[in-house]
Amino acid sequence: MNNVKDLQTIEETLKYLQFDNWEQSAPGLARSRELLGLLGNPEQKLKFVHIAGTNGKGSTAAMLASVLRRAGYRTGLYTSPHLLRFHERMRVNGEEIDDNSLISLTNTVRNAAERMSEMPTGFEIMTAIACQAVYDARDLAKTADIAAAMTCQALHGIRKAFDPKVHALRGQPGQITAAENLRRLLEGSRLSFALNPDKVQDAYAIRCTPQIHGASRDAIGYVWDAVSREINAVTDNPLIFPEEDEVISGGNFHGQPMALAMDFLGIAVAEFANVSERRLERLVNPALSEGLPAFLTKHGGVHSGFMIAQYAAASMVSESKVYAHPASVDSIPSSANQEDHVSMGTTAARKALMILDNSQKVLAIELFAGAQALWLRDEDKLSPATRAVYDRIRTVIPPIEEDVVMHPLMVRAEELVKEHALSQAAEAVCGELK
């Protein structure tokens, strides 16, 4: 343990990151390897394309990232230097790293760096943060698919709805990817059936998971493309065209393209939580749960079980719906009405971050409740991939036999989500999820 005080503000964080100590450091990769090793080698869990050269690196990287995203891959982009602000250097699916994530990740890396025999350079620290940030961000969509697979089994869902023929006919890339993930996660399950003689089809929250999750994936892809164009754009005013000996006052600085993209991002992420809470409701409601006890407790009528957990999820989903109201449709004139339409893009970006945090919490609650439902049902009939997830949850959260204070257990579930422990457990069995 060291006694280094954590950085608290984005100003402190940027000052720390932009401190250069190249003069005191010998060239080489030894420090980077040591630092990444102290962090658990996150770079080994990622695939990289390293673009070198003099001119065109940024454009080539942005183009390649866009191609990969269109192919269905969550893609990170790490570039240096930045044009306007430091956050541009680290992006996942077009979204710049936010202040809170940058502060938190910097503190994690800084604490590891303090244990090194030789202090790393600012660039080495930034590279380590970027690796960790990419790994963090790409996990959200995977987690949503894992939660859906757990609940699908607890509710005896019909996995025929995830047949590749169904999704190929629509041709939406995010939907195809989500369906593929679900098939791999459910392979070998004796709780989720190809067909179910007791019902014709599942409710939308189960049957339409690929369509819902997939649409959010595709929306994030749109945001990625919009941001990729923007970071390679000229947004100055006035613009100087020396060949024509001309100076033009224009409006390329206007933030509307990014405002709409950030609003879209918030809506897309909110939907992961929105449908998650609907699946959670089916788990706790005896009229919808395919024979599970009310509120997932053996002592119904005396104990409240997961009733309050569903309350918490519903509250955060409702809060996110408020945040998801587009900021870009608002505008207040300023500057003596010269600036008579503004984008509100910064507000849109801040709201998207709040929605992301809520969505992580809601998915954690669904996974917590799903594990309880599967314990009541028969965890031995789980698919191998989701059994690994179940077992990982059980390392920190026991089955709930009596009423307890739920909040500490929900926090533990949230930590598993944010630490990527559950996606790692699943992928160790079924291979890398997209």
Secondary structure, DSSP 4 states (H G I P E B T S, - for coil): ---PPPP-SHHHHHHHHT---GGGS-SSSHHHHHHHHHTT-GGGGS------SSSSHHHHHHHHHHHHHHTT---EEE-SS-SS-GGGGEEETTEEPPHHHHHHHHHHHHHHHTTSSSPPPHHHHHHHHHHHHHHHHTHHHHHHHHHHHHHHHHTT-BGGGG-HHHHHHH--HHHHHHHHHHHHHHTT-SSSBSS-TT-S---HHHHTHHHHHHHHHHHHHHHHHHHHHHHTS---SSEEEGGGTEEE---TT--HHHHHHHHHHHHHHHHHHHHHHHHHHHHH-TTTSTTPPGGG-SSBTTB-TTHHHHHHHHHHHHHHHHHTS-GGG----BTTTTB-----HHHHHHHHHHHHHHHHHHHHHHHHHHHHHHHHH-GGGS-HHHHHHHHHHHTT-----S----HHHHHHHHHHHHTTHHHHHHHHHH----
